[in-house]
Amino acid sequence: MNPTIKTAINIVGSQKKLGEACEVSQQAVYKWLHNKAKVSPEHVNSIVNATGGEIKAHQIRPDLPTLFPGPIDNNAA
């Protein structure tokens, strides 16, 4: 199970509501939740917006650091 998508669902209220916010079906959200499909890059910002920014883009697709860079680590040496 994808903990980031689970958190997003909890924030928004349901798989259906998250799907509506992202203009995808509830079944698509189910696939994201159960790691049967990755969130496509064009839907990442919809999730961020639907959660009021509580979920960050880099948390949804950490495998795409060029598109969705994580926070800058000022402690890196």
N, C-alpha and C positions, 0 to 999 in steps of 0.2 A: 504494500500500500504506500502511496506517495504522501508523506506527511505534510508537505507544502500545500498540495491540492486539498487534503483533508481539512487543513486549517482554513483555507479559502472558503470551502463549502460551509464550515461552521460559522464563519464571519458573515457570509451572504445569507445563509439560512437553509439552502438546499442545493442539490445537484441541478435541479431544474432552474432555480434562480441564477446560479452561476452560468449555466448554459445560455440563459436569456441575456445576461449581461455581456457574454462573449459572442452572441449570435451563433451559437452551436446547439446541437441537441443535448438533452440530458444524457443520452447514450455516449456522446463524445466525452462528456465530463466523467462518466463512469469509467471509460477507458483510460482517461488521464489518471484517475484515482487509483486504479488497479494496475498501473504501469503496462497497459496493453497498447498505449499510444502516447507519444510525447506531445506536449502542447506545442502547436506550431508557432513560430515566431510572431506571426501577425495577431495571435490571440494573447500574447503575454501581457501587453499593456492593458488589455481589457480586464484581465484578472487583477492587475495592480490597481486599476481604477475602481473595480467593483468592491475591492477590500479596503478602499480608502487609503491605499498606500501601506497598509499593514504587511502585506506580502510584497516583497521587492522582486523586480524582474530577474535578478541574478539567482534568486532562490528557486524560481520556476524552471529556468534553463541554465543551470551552472555549467553545462557542457558547451555553452556558447559565450565564452567570456569576451569575445570581440564585440558581439552584439549587445550583451548585457553584462557589463563589467561589475564586479563586486565592489564593496567599499575599499577605499585605499587604506592600506595598512601602514601607518606612519611609524610603526615599530620595526618594520623590516630593515635589516641591516644590509 
